[in-house]
Amino acid sequence: MTENVFGWVYKDLFKHHPRVLDTPMLTIGRKWLFADRMAALVFGENKVLRYETHDIKSLDLYDPKADIKMDLNYPVPVEYHERFKVLMDIGTIEHIFDTAQCLENYFRMLRPGGLILLHCPVKGYCDHGLHTFSTEAILSVLEANHFRILWKQFADHDGHACTVGKGDNVNIFVLARKMHQTVNFIPPHQSRWRSAYTR
């Protein structure tokens, strides 16, 4: 998958929610938005943010250029708790086996009032990663853990806007604000079964 086909999604996001570019920022993996010429196409020539010149850190287990080397399957050290105003995961969470621990790590690393941006597959993408998520899983885990959904968008593999029911490979892009300090991670429950037994 070429992330550059989603440039229009990020342009729309940054236009309507410019605070998502606040720093200090953590990206999960080093991302093309802050690392190559595509940044200028998304941000404009005079607004480019780069790892080298802004307070943007990257986290990755394998990339030798990453600022923080960490396996997100395990709890993040306390020294990283509430360290960042913005956390961006643009296509990593589906590659982490322990989704709950990964999300808890994200939530703990983000300051109250901070923003999280998640971009992950919600339909198709067989063998792209270890997981493809339901839309409900992504949105409900954020809401259960005191995040307010600010913006969301769906796009297919070719970068076209779509709904989950349309297209073979569908991504969700969601921006949410952390409303309270993370004390305990709260796993969501699927509404389908909760409602089935409470009628």
Residue pairs with C-beta under 8 A, 6 or more apart in sequence:
1 91
1 125
1 128
1 157
3 31
3 32
3 90
3 91
4 32
4 38
5 157
5 158
5 159
6 119
6 155
6 159
6 171
6 173
7 38
7 41
7 42
7 159
8 159
9 153
9 155
9 159
9 173
10 33
10 42
11 42
12 153
13 20
13 117
13 151
13 153
13 173
13 175
14 20
14 21
14 42
14 43
16 151
17 115
17 150
17 151
17 175
19 86
19 115
20 86
20 88
20 115
20 117
20 175
21 49
21 86
22 85
22 86
22 115
23 49
23 54
23 55
23 56
23 85
23 86
24 55
24 56
24 57
24 83
24 84
24 85
24 86
25 54
25 55
25 56
25 57
25 84
25 85
25 86
25 87
25 88
26 56
26 57
26 58
26 59
26 68
26 83
26 84
26 86
26 87
26 88
26 109
27 33
27 34
27 56
27 57
27 58
27 59
27 87
27 88
27 89
27 90
28 58
28 59
28 60
28 72
28 87
28 88
28 89
28 90
28 92
28 93
28 106
29 58
29 59
29 60
29 63
29 66
29 90
29 91
29 92
30 51
30 58
30 60
30 63
30 65
30 66
31 58
31 88
31 90
32 38
32 39
33 39
33 42
33 43
33 49
33 88
33 90
34 49
34 50
34 51
34 54
34 56
35 50
35 51
39 48
39 49
39 50
40 48
43 49
49 56
50 56
51 57
51 58
51 67
57 67
57 68
57 84
58 65
58 66
58 67
58 68
59 66
59 67
59 68
59 69
59 70
59 72
60 66
60 68
60 69
60 70
61 69
61 70
61 71
61 72
68 80
70 76
72 96
72 98
72 101
72 102
72 105
73 96
73 97
73 98
73 101
73 102
74 101
75 101
75 104
75 105
76 105
76 108
76 109
80 108
80 109
81 108
81 109
82 108
82 109
82 110
82 111
82 112
82 181
83 109
83 111
84 109
84 110
84 111
84 114
85 110
85 111
85 113
85 114
85 115
86 110
86 114
86 115
86 116
86 117
87 106
87 109
87 110
87 114
87 115
87 116
87 117
88 116
88 117
89 106
89 116
89 117
89 118
89 119
89 120
90 117
90 119
91 119
91 120
93 99
93 102
93 103
93 118
93 120
93 131
93 133
94 120
94 121
94 125
94 128
94 129
94 130
94 131
94 132
94 133
95 129
95 130
96 102
96 130
97 130
99 131
99 133
100 185
100 187
103 141
103 145
103 185
104 182
104 185
106 116
107 116
107 145
107 147
107 178
107 182
107 185
108 182
110 116
110 178
110 182
111 178
112 178
112 179
112 180
112 181
113 177
113 178
113 179
114 177
114 178
115 150
115 175
115 176
115 177
115 178
116 142
116 147
116 175
116 176
116 178
117 173
117 174
117 175
118 138
118 172
118 173
118 174
118 176
119 171
119 172
119 173
119 174
120 133
120 138
120 171
120 172
121 128
121 129
121 132
121 133
121 169
121 170
121 171
121 172
122 132
122 133
122 134
122 135
122 138
122 154
122 164
122 170
122 171
122 172
123 132
123 164
123 167
123 168
123 169
123 170
124 132
124 157
124 167
124 168
124 169
124 170
125 132
125 157
125 169
126 132
133 172
135 164
135 172
136 188
136 190
136 191
137 188
138 172
138 174
139 149
139 152
139 174
140 188
140 189
140 191
141 187
141 188
142 149
142 174
142 176
143 149
143 188
144 186
144 187
144 188
145 182
145 185
145 186
146 178
146 179
146 180
146 182
147 176
147 177
147 178
147 179
148 176
148 177
148 179
149 174
149 175
149 176
150 175
150 176
150 177
151 173
151 174
151 175
152 172
152 173
152 174
152 175
153 161
153 172
153 173
154 161
154 162
154 163
154 164
154 170
154 171
154 172
154 173
155 161
155 162
155 170
155 171
155 173
156 162
156 166
156 167
156 168
156 169
156 170
156 171
157 167
157 168
157 169
157 171
160 167
162 170
163 170
164 170
164 172
